Amino acid sequence: MDTVKSGRAYIRERLTPVVGEQEVQQFVRLIFEHLRGYSWTELLLKGEEPLQPEECAFVEEVVARLQRHEPLQYVLGSTEFLGLQLDVGPGVLIPRPETEELVQWILEEHGERRLRLLEVGTGSGCIPIALKHARPRWEVAAWDVSEIAIEQARGNARKNNVEVTFRQQDVLTYQAEKARWEVVVSNPPYVTHKEAALMAANVLQYEPHLALFVADHDPLLFYRCIAQVALQELVPGGNLYFEINEAYGAETTALLTSMGFVDVSLRKDLSGRDRMLRAQKP
């Protein structure tokens, strides 16, 4: 491995048996984007460019960690979310494309007018940071039970030059205060333990179970608790948004309706799965 072209071949040869050809192509692109800032076109055109010894060592280390199923985002230490660069590492969930769709839904529905928004369970901070970046006039706050997540989110806010108020808070023990938010949004833990067998090894082995899993006997635990907070802290007419487990769309809708929310709307993601929900406080 002494050129960009041979580096690409090295990655493909060692990782294709692990993850398959389609994902390897994505890995090659992201590794060289991180290493040299190359676009896909530059990666193809600059195949004969020599690799420095330290670059070869970096590629070898990345490949070795990927062979152990470590997520590429953790290996590189960053990921992209709606065009923003976010630092991620063990202890925070890696942002997913469907969460980008949730953010876009909120932006579509609320335009440019000033509002106050709270996110519950922030992780990397991707949701409030993206919202504040797109709507600088909004007042945005976010909670997480994990101190690691809060510190990561604060760093990401600084990195992207946005002002978000972060607070360590366990929503399961929170005592609601007063109506002050126009929007509450959350992507809480929603994967039941019985679903773990269907998940990829890199998720199960490396991503934080605290942010992923909920008990089989009470899969809507976090939705119920967050909705109770929202009923107290949303202003009349305020909206609650959730990312949800596609297996519990009807149940989550029924839960919010039974709690008194109105105009409950279930929304599919681009893959056609029930993954988002919006409800209004009367």
GIPE-V158369 format. One record per helix or strand of 3 or more residues. SS is the DSSP state (2 for helix, 1 for strand). FROM is the first residue (numbers start at 1). TO is the last residue. If there is no record, write none. Layout:
BEGIN
ss;from;to
SS;FROM;TO
SS;FROM;TO
END
This chain:
BEGIN
ss;from;to
2;4;19
2;21;36
2;40;45
2;53;67
2;72;76
1;78;81
1;84;87
2;97;110
1;116;120
2;126;134
1;139;144
2;147;159
1;165;168
1;181;186
2;193;198
2;201;206
2;209;212
2;216;218
2;221;233
1;234;243
2;246;258
1;262;268
1;274;280
END
